[in-house]
Amino acid sequence: MSSAGWSASFSAATSSSLSSSNKAGAQGAIGAEIVARSEPDGYTLFVTAASIIVLNPMLYKKLPYDPVKDFRILALLTDLPVVMEVHPSVPARTVAEFVAYAKANPGKINFGSAGTGGTIHLAGEMFKQIAGVDMVHVPYRGAGPALSDLISGNIQVMFDTLSTALPPVKGGLLRPLGVSSEKRSPDLPDVPTIAESGYPDYRVSVWFGIAAPAKLPDDVAQKVSASLDRALNDDAFRASLEKIGFPALRPRSAAAITEFIDADRNRWSAVIKKLNISLD
C-alpha cells in the first residue's frame, strides 16, 4: 500500500485535515528527509516502515536523515509477517523437509526478492543463517517480477509479504511452508510459524508506522497520537486494513513502540553484519 493510501485512510479515519503526498525513491529516504526537515507543527506526518527506520541506517553509509534523532514515532499501524512459499515442484511440505532438501542440494535452490537489501531479501538471508542452508539470492526490480518467476518455476522459494502471498497461495499456485510471525496468521491458520517449525529465533516483521519531526511539541504530539489511537481502535478503519491483508495493531505507548523497534533493529543487525552488504 502506498504512503498516499495510508495517509488518505488516516485522514478519513481521524476526520483531520491531513493531505496525502507520496514521495517515493531511495528506499524511502527522499520522503524521510522531507519530513525530517519540515515544520514540527503536527500537519506533516510520515508513513514510515521498518526499512526506513531500521534497515536503511545499516545499509547506507550516508543518509539525509537520522532515524533516531530526526523522528518521533507516534504510532505503529501494522506488523505484517512474511510467508515462506515454494513452487509446487519443490518436494517439501514442511520447513523441516525444505531444510533437508536444501542441505542435500547446496547452492541449487534460488530464492527471489524485490531487490538487494529489502526485507524480503533479508528474510531469506536470515533463514539461510539460522537454518544453515546454502541458497542463491536472485534480486528483481520489485516483488511482482520475483513472484511471477516463482509461479513459473524459474526460482524455487520466496519469503513474501502476507498481502502479496495470499492470492497465489490460496489459488494453489504456490505452497506455503511457514510464516514469520510469533503466532499463526488468521489468514493461513493451517500454516505453522517458522519458529514452531524448529527455528524459534526466526522472526521477521514488516511493520508500518506514523512518524513526525522529532521537535514536535509534546502537547501537539499528544493530540496527534490521540487521533491516531482513535483510528487504530476504529472498527471500520481496522477492517479496511485487514481486508487488504494488513493486520491492524492496537495503540501502544511511546515506550512500547521504542522497545518494539529496538528489538527489530537488533534482529537485523546480526544478519546485515554477517552479509557485509552496503547499498551506497
DRENDO-1510 file (C-alpha; in Angstrom, 1 decimal, always signed):
<recs>
REC; n; res; u; v; w
REC; 1; MET; +0.0; +0.0; +0.0 .
REC; 2; SER; +1.4; +3.4; -0.9 .
REC; 3; SER; +2.1; +6.2; +1.5 .
REC; 4; ALA; -0.6; +8.2; -0.1 .
REC; 5; GLY; -3.1; +5.4; +0.5 .
REC; 6; TRP; -2.1; +5.2; +4.2 .
REC; 7; SER; -2.4; +9.0; +4.6 .
REC; 8; ALA; -5.8; +9.1; +2.9 .
REC; 9; SER; -7.1; +6.3; +5.1 .
REC; 10; PHE; -5.9; +8.0; +8.2 .
REC; 11; SER; -7.4; +11.3; +7.1 .
REC; 12; ALA; -10.7; +9.7; +6.8 .
REC; 13; ALA; -10.5; +7.7; +10.0 .
REC; 14; THR; -9.4; +10.7; +12.1 .
REC; 15; SER; -11.6; +13.3; +10.3 .
REC; 16; SER; -8.5; +15.5; +10.1 .
REC; 17; SER; -7.3; +18.0; +7.5 .
REC; 18; LEU; -4.2; +15.9; +6.6 .
REC; 19; SER; -3.4; +15.7; +2.9 .
REC; 20; SER; -1.7; +12.9; +1.1 .
REC; 21; SER; +1.6; +13.2; -0.8 .
REC; 22; ASN; +3.6; +10.3; -2.0 .
REC; 23; LYS; +7.4; +11.0; -2.2 .
REC; 24; ALA; +8.9; +7.7; -3.4 .
REC; 25; GLY; +12.6; +6.9; -4.0 .
REC; 26; ALA; +15.8; +5.7; -2.4 .
REC; 27; GLN; +14.0; +3.1; -0.3 .
REC; 28; GLY; +12.0; +5.8; +1.4 .
REC; 29; ALA; +15.0; +8.2; +2.1 .
REC; 30; ILE; +13.6; +11.0; +0.0 .
REC; 31; GLY; +10.3; +11.2; +1.8 .
REC; 32; ALA; +12.1; +10.7; +5.2 .
REC; 33; GLU; +14.3; +13.7; +4.5 .
REC; 34; ILE; +11.4; +15.9; +3.6 .
REC; 35; VAL; +9.6; +15.1; +6.8 .
REC; 36; ALA; +12.7; +15.4; +8.9 .
REC; 37; ARG; +13.3; +19.0; +7.7 .
REC; 38; SER; +9.6; +20.0; +7.8 .
REC; 39; GLU; +8.0; +22.3; +10.3 .
REC; 40; PRO; +7.2; +20.4; +13.5 .
REC; 41; ASP; +3.6; +21.6; +13.7 .
REC; 42; GLY; +1.7; +18.3; +13.5 .
REC; 43; TYR; +0.5; +18.8; +10.0 .
REC; 44; THR; +3.3; +16.9; +8.3 .
REC; 45; LEU; +3.3; +13.2; +9.2 .
REC; 46; PHE; +5.3; +10.4; +7.7 .
REC; 47; VAL; +4.0; +6.9; +6.9 .
REC; 48; THR; +7.2; +5.1; +7.7 .
REC; 49; ALA; +8.4; +1.5; +7.6 .
REC; 50; ALA; +10.9; -0.9; +9.1 .
REC; 51; SER; +13.1; -0.4; +6.0 .
REC; 52; ILE; +13.3; +3.3; +6.5 .
REC; 53; ILE; +13.8; +3.4; +10.3 .
REC; 54; VAL; +15.7; +0.2; +10.9 .
REC; 55; LEU; +17.3; -1.1; +7.7 .
REC; 56; ASN; +18.5; +2.0; +5.8 .
REC; 57; PRO; +20.9; +3.1; +8.5 .
REC; 58; MET; +22.6; -0.3; +8.3 .
REC; 59; LEU; +22.7; -0.4; +4.5 .
REC; 60; TYR; +23.7; +3.1; +3.6 .
REC; 61; LYS; +26.9; +4.8; +4.9 .
REC; 62; LYS; +25.3; +8.2; +4.3 .
REC; 63; LEU; +21.7; +9.1; +4.8 .
REC; 64; PRO; +20.0; +12.5; +4.6 .
REC; 65; TYR; +18.2; +11.8; +7.9 .
REC; 66; ASP; +18.9; +10.2; +11.3 .
REC; 67; PRO; +16.1; +7.8; +12.2 .
REC; 68; VAL; +16.6; +8.2; +15.9 .
REC; 69; LYS; +17.3; +12.0; +16.1 .
REC; 70; ASP; +15.0; +13.3; +13.3 .
REC; 71; PHE; +11.8; +11.4; +14.0 .
REC; 72; ARG; +9.2; +10.9; +16.7 .
REC; 73; ILE; +7.3; +7.7; +16.1 .
REC; 74; LEU; +3.7; +8.3; +17.1 .
REC; 75; ALA; +2.1; +5.0; +16.3 .
REC; 76; LEU; +2.6; +1.5; +14.9 .
REC; 77; LEU; -0.1; +0.7; +12.3 .
REC; 78; THR; +0.5; -2.9; +11.3 .
REC; 79; ASP; +3.0; -5.7; +11.8 .
REC; 80; LEU; +3.0; -7.8; +8.7 .
REC; 81; PRO; +4.6; -11.3; +8.6 .
REC; 82; VAL; +6.3; -12.8; +5.5 .
REC; 83; VAL; +5.3; -16.2; +4.1 .
REC; 84; MET; +7.9; -18.8; +3.1 .
REC; 85; GLU; +6.4; -20.1; -0.1 .
REC; 86; VAL; +7.8; -22.6; -2.6 .
REC; 87; HIS; +7.0; -23.6; -6.2 .
REC; 88; PRO; +5.0; -26.9; -6.2 .
REC; 89; SER; +7.9; -28.7; -7.9 .
REC; 90; VAL; +9.9; -28.4; -4.6 .
REC; 91; PRO; +9.4; -31.8; -2.8 .
REC; 92; ALA; +8.8; -30.2; +0.6 .
REC; 93; ARG; +5.6; -29.7; +2.5 .
REC; 94; THR; +7.2; -28.5; +5.8 .
REC; 95; VAL; +10.1; -26.3; +6.8 .
REC; 96; ALA; +12.0; -29.3; +8.0 .
REC; 97; GLU; +11.6; -31.1; +4.7 .
REC; 98; PHE; +12.7; -28.0; +2.9 .
REC; 99; VAL; +15.8; -27.7; +5.0 .
REC; 100; ALA; +16.6; -31.4; +4.4 .
REC; 101; TYR; +16.1; -30.9; +0.7 .
REC; 102; ALA; +18.3; -27.7; +0.6 .
REC; 103; LYS; +21.1; -29.4; +2.5 .
REC; 104; ALA; +21.0; -32.2; +0.0 .
REC; 105; ASN; +21.2; -29.7; -2.8 .
REC; 106; PRO; +23.5; -27.0; -1.7 .
REC; 107; GLY; +23.6; -23.9; -4.0 .
REC; 108; LYS; +21.0; -25.3; -6.3 .
REC; 109; ILE; +17.9; -23.5; -4.8 .
REC; 110; ASN; +17.2; -20.0; -5.8 .
REC; 111; PHE; +15.2; -17.6; -3.7 .
REC; 112; GLY; +13.9; -14.3; -5.1 .
REC; 113; SER; +13.4; -10.9; -3.7 .
REC; 114; ALA; +12.2; -7.4; -4.6 .
REC; 115; GLY; +15.8; -6.3; -4.6 .
REC; 116; THR; +19.0; -6.4; -2.5 .
REC; 117; GLY; +18.7; -5.1; +1.0 .
REC; 118; GLY; +14.9; -5.1; +1.2 .
REC; 119; THR; +13.0; -7.0; +3.9 .
REC; 120; ILE; +12.1; -9.9; +1.5 .
REC; 121; HIS; +15.8; -10.4; +0.7 .
REC; 122; LEU; +17.0; -10.2; +4.3 .
REC; 123; ALA; +14.2; -12.6; +5.4 .
REC; 124; GLY; +15.7; -15.2; +3.1 .
REC; 125; GLU; +19.2; -14.4; +4.4 .
REC; 126; MET; +18.1; -14.7; +8.0 .
REC; 127; PHE; +16.6; -18.1; +7.2 .
REC; 128; LYS; +19.9; -19.2; +5.5 .
REC; 129; GLN; +21.9; -18.2; +8.6 .
REC; 130; ILE; +19.5; -19.8; +11.1 .
REC; 131; ALA; +18.8; -23.0; +9.2 .
REC; 132; GLY; +22.4; -23.4; +7.9 .
REC; 133; VAL; +21.4; -23.8; +4.2 .
REC; 134; ASP; +23.0; -22.7; +1.0 .
REC; 135; MET; +20.6; -20.8; -1.3 .
REC; 136; VAL; +21.3; -18.4; -4.1 .
REC; 137; HIS; +19.7; -14.9; -3.9 .
REC; 138; VAL; +18.2; -13.7; -7.1 .
REC; 139; PRO; +17.2; -10.0; -6.8 .
REC; 140; TYR; +14.5; -8.5; -9.0 .
REC; 141; ARG; +13.3; -5.0; -9.7 .
REC; 142; GLY; +10.2; -5.3; -7.5 .
REC; 143; ALA; +8.2; -8.1; -5.8 .
REC; 144; GLY; +5.9; -8.6; -8.8 .
REC; 145; PRO; +8.6; -9.9; -11.2 .
REC; 146; ALA; +10.0; -12.1; -8.5 .
REC; 147; LEU; +6.6; -13.6; -7.7 .
REC; 148; SER; +5.9; -14.2; -11.4 .
REC; 149; ASP; +9.2; -16.1; -11.7 .
REC; 150; LEU; +8.4; -18.1; -8.6 .
REC; 151; ILE; +5.0; -19.1; -10.0 .
REC; 152; SER; +6.7; -20.0; -13.3 .
REC; 153; GLY; +9.2; -22.2; -11.5 .
REC; 154; ASN; +12.2; -20.2; -12.6 .
REC; 155; ILE; +13.1; -19.8; -8.9 .
REC; 156; GLN; +12.1; -22.2; -6.1 .
REC; 157; VAL; +11.4; -20.2; -3.0 .
REC; 158; MET; +10.5; -16.7; -1.8 .
REC; 159; PHE; +9.9; -15.0; +1.5 .
REC; 160; ASP; +7.0; -12.8; +0.5 .
REC; 161; THR; +4.8; -10.4; +2.5 .
REC; 162; LEU; +1.5; -11.8; +3.5 .
REC; 163; SER; -0.7; -9.4; +1.4 .
REC; 164; THR; +1.0; -10.4; -1.9 .
REC; 165; ALA; +1.5; -14.1; -1.0 .
REC; 166; LEU; -2.2; -14.8; -0.2 .
REC; 167; PRO; -3.6; -14.8; -3.7 .
REC; 168; PRO; -1.2; -17.3; -5.3 .
REC; 169; VAL; -1.1; -19.4; -2.2 .
REC; 170; LYS; -4.9; -19.6; -1.9 .
REC; 171; GLY; -5.1; -20.2; -5.6 .
REC; 172; GLY; -2.9; -23.3; -5.3 .
REC; 173; LEU; -0.1; -21.8; -7.4 .
REC; 174; LEU; +2.4; -21.8; -4.5 .
REC; 175; ARG; +2.8; -23.9; -1.4 .
REC; 176; PRO; +3.2; -22.1; +1.9 .
REC; 177; LEU; +5.6; -23.7; +4.4 .
REC; 178; GLY; +5.7; -21.2; +7.2 .
REC; 179; VAL; +5.0; -17.7; +8.4 .
REC; 180; SER; +7.5; -15.4; +10.1 .
REC; 181; SER; +5.3; -14.1; +13.0 .
REC; 182; GLU; +5.2; -15.3; +16.6 .
REC; 183; LYS; +1.7; -16.7; +16.1 .
REC; 184; ARG; +0.0; -18.2; +13.1 .
REC; 185; SER; -1.8; -15.9; +10.7 .
REC; 186; PRO; -5.6; -15.9; +10.8 .
REC; 187; ASP; -5.4; -15.8; +7.0 .
REC; 188; LEU; -3.4; -19.0; +6.9 .
REC; 189; PRO; -4.4; -20.9; +10.1 .
REC; 190; ASP; -3.1; -24.2; +9.0 .
REC; 191; VAL; +0.4; -22.9; +8.1 .
REC; 192; PRO; +2.8; -23.2; +11.1 .
REC; 193; THR; +5.2; -20.4; +12.1 .
REC; 194; ILE; +8.8; -20.9; +11.2 .
REC; 195; ALA; +9.5; -20.6; +14.9 .
REC; 196; GLU; +7.4; -23.5; +15.8 .
REC; 197; SER; +8.9; -25.5; +12.9 .
REC; 198; GLY; +12.2; -25.7; +14.7 .
REC; 199; TYR; +13.7; -22.2; +14.4 .
REC; 200; PRO; +12.5; -20.3; +17.5 .
REC; 201; ASP; +14.8; -17.3; +16.8 .
REC; 202; TYR; +13.3; -16.7; +13.4 .
REC; 203; ARG; +11.1; -13.6; +13.4 .
REC; 204; VAL; +10.5; -11.2; +10.5 .
REC; 205; SER; +8.4; -8.1; +10.9 .
REC; 206; VAL; +7.3; -5.9; +8.0 .
REC; 207; TRP; +5.9; -3.0; +10.0 .
REC; 208; PHE; +4.5; +0.4; +9.2 .
REC; 209; GLY; +4.1; +3.4; +11.5 .
REC; 210; ILE; +3.4; +7.1; +11.7 .
REC; 211; ALA; +6.2; +9.5; +12.5 .
REC; 212; ALA; +6.6; +13.2; +12.9 .
REC; 213; PRO; +9.6; +15.6; +13.0 .
REC; 214; ALA; +11.5; +15.0; +16.3 .
REC; 215; LYS; +10.9; +18.5; +17.6 .
REC; 216; LEU; +7.2; +18.2; +17.6 .
REC; 217; PRO; +6.0; +19.8; +20.9 .
REC; 218; ASP; +4.7; +17.3; +23.5 .
REC; 219; ASP; +1.2; +18.9; +23.5 .
REC; 220; VAL; +0.9; +18.6; +19.8 .
REC; 221; ALA; +2.2; +15.0; +19.8 .
REC; 222; GLN; -0.4; +14.1; +22.4 .
REC; 223; LYS; -3.2; +15.4; +20.3 .
REC; 224; VAL; -2.0; +13.7; +17.1 .
REC; 225; SER; -1.3; +10.5; +19.0 .
REC; 226; ALA; -4.8; +10.5; +20.5 .
REC; 227; SER; -6.3; +11.0; +17.0 .
REC; 228; LEU; -4.2; +8.1; +15.7 .
REC; 229; ASP; -5.2; +5.9; +18.6 .
REC; 230; ARG; -8.9; +6.6; +17.8 .
REC; 231; ALA; -8.2; +5.5; +14.2 .
REC; 232; LEU; -6.5; +2.3; +15.3 .
REC; 233; ASN; -9.5; +1.5; +17.6 .
REC; 234; ASP; -12.0; +2.3; +14.9 .
REC; 235; ASP; -13.6; -0.9; +13.6 .
REC; 236; ALA; -14.2; +0.4; +10.1 .
REC; 237; PHE; -10.6; +1.5; +9.7 .
REC; 238; ARG; -9.2; -1.7; +11.1 .
REC; 239; ALA; -11.5; -3.7; +8.8 .
REC; 240; SER; -10.3; -1.6; +5.8 .
REC; 241; LEU; -6.7; -2.6; +6.6 .
REC; 242; GLU; -7.3; -6.2; +7.3 .
REC; 243; LYS; -9.4; -6.5; +4.1 .
REC; 244; ILE; -6.2; -5.9; +2.1 .
REC; 245; GLY; -4.0; -8.2; +4.2 .
REC; 246; PHE; -2.7; -5.7; +6.7 .
REC; 247; PRO; -3.4; -6.8; +10.3 .
REC; 248; ALA; -4.1; -3.6; +12.3 .
REC; 249; LEU; -2.3; -3.1; +15.6 .
REC; 250; ARG; -3.8; -1.7; +18.8 .
REC; 251; PRO; -2.4; +1.6; +20.2 .
REC; 252; ARG; +0.9; +1.3; +22.1 .
REC; 253; SER; +2.7; +3.6; +24.5 .
REC; 254; ALA; +5.8; +5.5; +23.4 .
REC; 255; ALA; +7.9; +3.2; +25.5 .
REC; 256; ALA; +6.4; +0.1; +23.9 .
REC; 257; ILE; +7.0; +1.5; +20.4 .
REC; 258; THR; +10.6; +2.1; +21.2 .
REC; 259; GLU; +11.0; -1.4; +22.6 .
REC; 260; PHE; +9.4; -2.9; +19.5 .
REC; 261; ILE; +11.7; -1.0; +17.1 .
REC; 262; ASP; +14.8; -1.7; +19.2 .
REC; 263; ALA; +14.1; -5.5; +19.1 .
REC; 264; ASP; +13.7; -5.3; +15.3 .
REC; 265; ARG; +16.9; -3.4; +15.0 .
REC; 266; ASN; +18.8; -6.0; +17.0 .
REC; 267; ARG; +17.5; -8.8; +14.8 .
REC; 268; TRP; +18.5; -7.3; +11.6 .
REC; 269; SER; +21.9; -6.0; +12.8 .
REC; 270; ALA; +23.3; -9.5; +13.1 .
REC; 271; VAL; +22.1; -10.5; +9.7 .
REC; 272; ILE; +23.4; -7.5; +7.9 .
REC; 273; LYS; +26.8; -7.5; +9.6 .
REC; 274; LYS; +27.3; -11.1; +8.6 .
REC; 275; LEU; +26.4; -10.3; +5.0 .
REC; 276; ASN; +28.6; -7.2; +5.0 .
REC; 277; ILE; +26.4; -5.5; +2.3 .
REC; 278; SER; +26.1; -1.8; +1.5 .
REC; 279; LEU; +23.7; -0.1; -0.9 .
REC; 280; ASP; +25.8; +3.1; -1.3 .
</recs>
